[in-house]
């Protein structure tokens, strides 16, 4: 069953809890109040029944069923279709999980559709049921409260992302090779978060333009202005996160290049030492190789001091090469 909660409110008080959509429609026809139907991944038949009863536009219904929509607000005559992207930070995996909440608000009804596990809608319903003075303002009160809840739930996400960025700054200077991948993953989450919150100011502005036309209560107007302040603060924070991650990525590239240069320099030093010792041992080997060929007619071959001369040449050449390489700093 995809109906999470189903109620009819009169003057802000819950007067009926129908067990089916048909009962909801019948109760609403008898009582002059507001219906609030909460659905979780509704079937096509269930959504079609709601659409027929409340006159929902087919394009909005299609979007609600298919899901995967960007945050937006669309008006179809006197019915408003709103899409929000709730988010929560998962401490165990240090990742952000995004949901999707669709809200239909009309003259006497609210239909909420969830496409992910979230307790936000239930909390809003409980809070509003404890505030009949607010809930009596009808669907607008529900929409503003849901918007406020989604924005409030962004705060732990911001705190989690901020903590992740602090950890990345520590990883950068520890030489952790996995930091590049984590920066990319975190940057992707920040971009998704931006996509969830950047449309909100325009959506709030659209609601504000309808204050006079739809005679929105002054208390609800104050409510929405508070939500708008929080949204602008969130956008400022998330934009700074993206700049920090871009700087971290640049710094990681620089540090990686430096480490590669250091490794290359160390390798060059080793090559110099190996080459130097090879040259030092090559000189005696060259002399010994020539005089080891045992030809009859070779200079100084039968000379009394020929052998000492050859030994001296070998040691002299080796010492000379050693002195040269030592002076150059290769040894």
C-alpha positions as CSV (number, residue, x, y, z in Angstrom):
1,X,0.0,0.0,0.0
2,X,1.5,3.4,-1.0
3,X,-0.8,5.6,1.0
4,X,1.4,6.7,4.0
5,X,-1.1,9.0,5.6
6,X,-4.5,10.3,4.6
7,X,-6.5,12.9,6.5
8,X,-9.2,15.6,6.2
9,X,-8.7,18.8,8.2
10,X,-11.4,21.4,9.1
11,X,-10.2,24.7,10.6
12,X,-6.8,23.2,11.1
13,X,-8.0,20.2,13.1
14,X,-7.9,16.6,11.9
15,X,-11.5,15.5,11.7
16,X,-11.2,12.3,9.6
17,X,-8.7,9.6,8.7
18,X,-10.1,7.8,5.7
19,X,-8.9,4.3,4.9
20,X,-9.0,4.8,1.2
21,X,-8.9,7.4,-1.5
22,X,-12.6,6.9,-2.2
23,X,-13.4,7.7,1.4
24,X,-11.3,10.8,1.3
25,X,-13.1,12.1,-1.7
26,X,-16.5,11.4,-0.1
27,X,-15.5,13.0,3.2
28,X,-14.1,16.1,1.5
29,X,-17.4,16.4,-0.4
30,X,-19.4,16.5,2.9
31,X,-17.0,18.6,5.0
32,X,-15.7,22.0,3.9
33,X,-12.1,21.4,4.7
34,X,-8.7,20.3,3.3
35,X,-7.5,16.9,2.4
36,X,-3.9,15.9,2.8
37,X,-2.9,12.7,1.1
38,X,0.6,11.3,1.5
39,X,1.8,8.8,-1.1
40,X,5.0,6.8,-1.4
41,X,5.8,5.7,-5.0
42,X,2.2,5.5,-6.0
43,X,1.0,3.2,-8.8
44,X,-0.4,4.5,-12.0
45,X,-3.9,3.6,-11.0
46,X,-3.7,5.3,-7.6
47,X,-2.2,8.4,-9.2
48,X,-4.9,8.4,-11.9
49,X,-7.6,8.3,-9.3
50,X,-6.2,11.3,-7.5
51,X,-5.7,13.2,-10.7
52,X,-9.3,12.6,-11.8
53,X,-10.7,13.7,-8.4
54,X,-8.6,16.9,-8.1
55,X,-8.2,17.7,-11.7
56,X,-4.4,17.4,-11.8
57,X,-2.8,18.2,-15.2
58,X,-1.6,15.1,-17.1
59,X,1.9,16.5,-17.6
60,X,2.4,17.1,-13.9
61,X,1.0,13.6,-13.1
62,X,3.4,12.1,-15.6
63,X,6.3,13.9,-14.0
64,X,5.2,12.7,-10.6
65,X,5.1,9.1,-11.6
66,X,8.3,9.0,-13.6
67,X,10.2,11.1,-11.0
68,X,13.9,12.1,-11.6
69,X,12.8,15.7,-11.9
70,X,14.8,18.8,-11.1
71,X,13.6,21.2,-8.4
72,X,10.8,23.3,-9.9
73,X,7.5,25.0,-9.4
74,X,4.8,25.0,-12.1
75,X,1.2,26.3,-12.0
76,X,-1.7,24.8,-13.7
77,X,-4.6,27.1,-13.3
78,X,-5.3,27.1,-9.5
79,X,-3.1,24.0,-8.8
80,X,0.6,24.3,-8.0
81,X,3.0,21.5,-8.7
82,X,6.3,21.7,-6.7
83,X,9.3,19.4,-6.9
84,X,11.9,19.5,-4.0
85,X,15.1,17.5,-3.5
86,X,15.5,16.6,0.1
87,X,18.9,15.4,1.2
88,X,20.5,13.7,4.2
89,X,24.1,13.1,5.2
90,X,25.0,9.4,5.9
91,X,27.7,9.3,8.6
92,X,28.6,5.7,8.0
93,X,29.6,6.2,4.4
94,X,30.3,9.9,4.5
95,X,28.0,10.5,1.5
96,X,25.0,12.6,0.7
97,X,21.7,10.8,-0.2
98,X,19.2,12.8,-2.3
99,X,15.5,12.1,-2.4
100,X,12.6,13.6,-4.4
101,X,9.4,15.1,-3.0
102,X,6.5,16.1,-5.3
103,X,3.8,18.4,-3.9
104,X,0.4,19.2,-5.5
105,X,-1.5,22.0,-3.8
106,X,-5.0,23.1,-4.8
107,X,-7.8,25.1,-3.3
108,X,-8.7,22.4,-0.8
109,X,-6.1,19.7,-1.0
110,X,-2.5,18.7,-0.7
111,X,-1.0,15.6,-2.3
112,X,2.6,14.7,-1.4
113,X,4.5,12.0,-3.2
114,X,7.8,10.7,-2.0
115,X,10.3,8.7,-4.1
116,X,12.8,8.0,-1.3
117,X,12.8,7.1,2.4
118,X,12.5,10.3,4.4
119,X,10.7,11.3,7.6
120,X,10.5,14.9,6.7
121,X,6.9,14.9,5.6
122,X,5.7,13.0,8.7
123,X,7.5,15.5,10.9
124,X,5.8,18.4,9.1
125,X,2.4,16.8,9.5
126,X,2.9,16.3,13.2
127,X,4.1,19.8,13.7
128,X,1.3,21.4,11.8
129,X,-1.3,19.2,13.6
130,X,0.0,20.7,16.8
131,X,-0.4,24.2,15.3
132,X,-4.1,24.5,14.2
133,X,-3.7,28.2,14.0
134,X,-1.2,27.7,11.2
135,X,-2.7,24.7,9.5
136,X,-6.1,26.5,9.3
137,X,-4.6,28.6,6.5
138,X,-4.9,25.6,4.2
139,X,-2.6,24.2,1.5
140,X,-0.3,27.2,1.5
141,X,0.6,26.5,5.1
142,X,1.5,22.9,4.2
143,X,3.6,23.9,1.2
144,X,5.6,26.5,3.2
145,X,6.1,24.1,6.1
146,X,7.4,21.4,3.7
147,X,9.7,23.8,2.0
148,X,11.0,25.0,5.4
149,X,11.6,21.4,6.5
150,X,13.5,20.5,3.4
151,X,15.7,23.6,3.8
152,X,16.2,22.8,7.6
153,X,17.3,19.3,6.7
154,X,20.0,20.7,4.5
155,X,21.9,22.0,7.6
156,X,23.3,18.6,8.7
157,X,24.3,18.0,5.1
158,X,26.3,21.2,5.0
159,X,27.9,20.3,8.3
160,X,28.9,16.9,6.9
161,X,30.3,18.3,3.7
162,X,32.3,20.9,5.7
163,X,33.8,18.1,7.9
164,X,34.7,16.1,4.8
165,X,36.5,19.1,3.3
166,X,38.4,19.6,6.5
167,X,39.5,16.0,6.3
168,X,40.6,16.4,2.7
169,X,42.8,19.3,3.7
170,X,44.6,17.0,6.2
171,X,44.9,14.3,3.6
172,X,46.5,16.6,1.1
173,X,49.7,17.0,3.1
174,X,49.8,13.5,4.4
175,X,50.7,12.1,0.9
176,X,47.5,9.9,0.8
177,X,47.2,8.8,-2.8
178,X,43.4,8.3,-2.4
179,X,42.7,12.0,-1.8
180,X,42.3,12.8,-5.5
181,X,39.4,10.4,-5.9
182,X,37.8,11.7,-2.7
183,X,38.0,15.3,-4.0
184,X,36.3,14.3,-7.2
185,X,33.5,12.4,-5.4
186,X,32.9,15.2,-2.9
187,X,32.9,17.8,-5.7
188,X,30.2,15.7,-7.5
189,X,28.1,15.7,-4.3
190,X,28.5,19.5,-3.9
191,X,27.4,20.0,-7.5
192,X,24.3,17.8,-6.9
193,X,23.6,19.8,-3.8
194,X,23.9,23.0,-5.7
195,X,21.3,21.7,-8.2
196,X,19.0,21.0,-5.4
197,X,19.1,24.5,-3.8
198,X,19.9,26.9,-6.5
199,X,16.3,26.9,-8.0
200,X,14.8,27.6,-4.6
201,X,15.2,31.4,-4.6
202,X,13.3,31.7,-7.9
203,X,10.6,29.3,-6.5
204,X,10.2,31.4,-3.4
205,X,10.1,34.6,-5.4
206,X,7.3,33.0,-7.5
207,X,5.3,32.3,-4.3
208,X,5.9,35.9,-3.1
209,X,4.5,37.3,-6.3
210,X,1.2,35.5,-5.5
211,X,0.8,36.8,-2.0
212,X,-1.6,39.5,-2.9
213,X,-3.5,37.6,-5.6
214,X,-4.1,34.6,-3.4
215,X,-4.5,36.6,-0.2
216,X,-1.8,34.7,1.7
217,X,-1.8,35.3,5.4
218,X,0.8,37.6,6.8
219,X,2.1,35.0,9.2
220,X,2.8,32.6,6.3
221,X,4.5,35.5,4.5
222,X,6.9,35.9,7.4
223,X,7.4,32.1,7.4
224,X,8.5,32.1,3.8
225,X,10.8,35.1,4.3
226,X,12.6,33.1,7.0
227,X,12.9,30.2,4.6
228,X,14.4,32.5,2.0
229,X,17.0,33.8,4.4
230,X,18.1,30.2,5.2
231,X,18.3,29.4,1.5
232,X,20.6,32.3,0.7
233,X,22.9,31.3,3.6
234,X,23.0,27.7,2.3
235,X,23.8,28.8,-1.3
236,X,26.7,31.0,0.0
237,X,28.1,28.1,2.0
238,X,27.8,25.6,-0.8
239,X,29.4,28.0,-3.3
240,X,32.4,28.4,-1.0
241,X,32.6,24.6,-0.8
242,X,33.0,24.4,-4.5
243,X,35.7,27.0,-4.5
244,X,37.6,25.1,-1.7
245,X,37.4,21.9,-3.6
246,X,38.7,23.5,-6.7
247,X,41.6,24.9,-4.8
248,X,42.2,21.5,-3.2
249,X,42.2,19.9,-6.6
250,X,44.7,22.4,-7.9
251,X,46.9,22.0,-4.7
252,X,46.7,18.2,-5.0
253,X,48.0,18.5,-8.6
254,X,50.8,20.7,-7.5
255,X,51.8,18.4,-4.6
256,X,51.6,15.4,-6.9
257,X,53.9,17.0,-9.5
258,X,56.3,18.0,-6.7
259,X,56.5,14.5,-5.4
260,X,57.0,13.2,-8.9
261,X,59.8,15.7,-9.4
262,X,61.4,14.7,-6.1
263,X,61.2,11.0,-7.1
264,X,62.7,11.8,-10.5
265,X,65.5,13.8,-8.9
266,X,66.3,11.0,-6.5
267,X,66.3,8.6,-9.4
268,X,68.7,10.8,-11.3
269,X,71.0,10.9,-8.3
270,X,71.0,7.1,-8.2
271,X,71.7,6.9,-12.0
272,X,74.6,9.4,-11.5
273,X,76.2,7.2,-8.8
274,X,75.8,4.0,-10.8
275,X,77.2,5.6,-13.9
276,X,80.1,7.1,-12.0
277,X,81.1,3.7,-10.5
278,X,80.7,2.1,-13.8
279,X,83.1,4.6,-15.4
280,X,85.6,4.2,-12.5
281,X,85.7,0.4,-13.0
282,X,85.7,0.7,-16.7
283,X,89.1,2.4,-16.9
284,X,91.1,-0.4,-15.1
285,X,89.1,-3.0,-17.1
286,X,90.1,-1.3,-20.3
287,X,93.8,-1.3,-19.5
288,X,93.6,-4.9,-18.2
289,X,91.7,-5.9,-21.3
290,X,94.3,-4.6,-23.7
291,X,97.3,-6.2,-21.9
292,X,95.4,-9.4,-21.4
293,X,95.3,-10.0,-25.1
294,X,98.9,-11.6,-25.0
295,X,100.1,-10.5,-28.4
296,X,103.8,-11.0,-29.0
297,X,104.4,-7.5,-30.3
298,X,102.9,-5.1,-27.7
299,X,104.7,-2.0,-26.3
300,X,106.3,-2.7,-22.9
301,X,105.1,-6.3,-22.9
302,X,108.6,-7.7,-22.2
303,X,109.8,-4.6,-20.3
304,X,110.8,-5.2,-16.7
305,X,108.5,-2.5,-15.4
306,X,105.6,-3.2,-17.8
307,X,103.5,-4.9,-15.2
308,X,103.9,-2.3,-12.5
309,X,103.1,0.4,-15.2
310,X,99.9,-1.4,-16.2
311,X,98.8,-1.7,-12.5
312,X,99.7,1.9,-11.9
313,X,97.7,3.0,-15.0
314,X,94.7,1.1,-13.7
315,X,94.8,2.5,-10.2
316,X,95.6,6.0,-11.5
317,X,92.8,6.1,-14.0
318,X,90.3,4.8,-11.3
319,X,91.5,7.4,-8.8
320,X,91.3,10.2,-11.4
321,X,87.8,9.3,-12.4
322,X,86.8,9.1,-8.7
323,X,88.2,12.5,-8.1
324,X,86.4,14.0,-11.1
325,X,83.0,12.5,-10.1
326,X,83.5,13.4,-6.5
327,X,84.1,17.0,-7.4
328,X,81.0,17.1,-9.6
329,X,78.9,15.8,-6.7
330,X,78.0,12.6,-8.4
331,X,79.4,10.5,-5.5
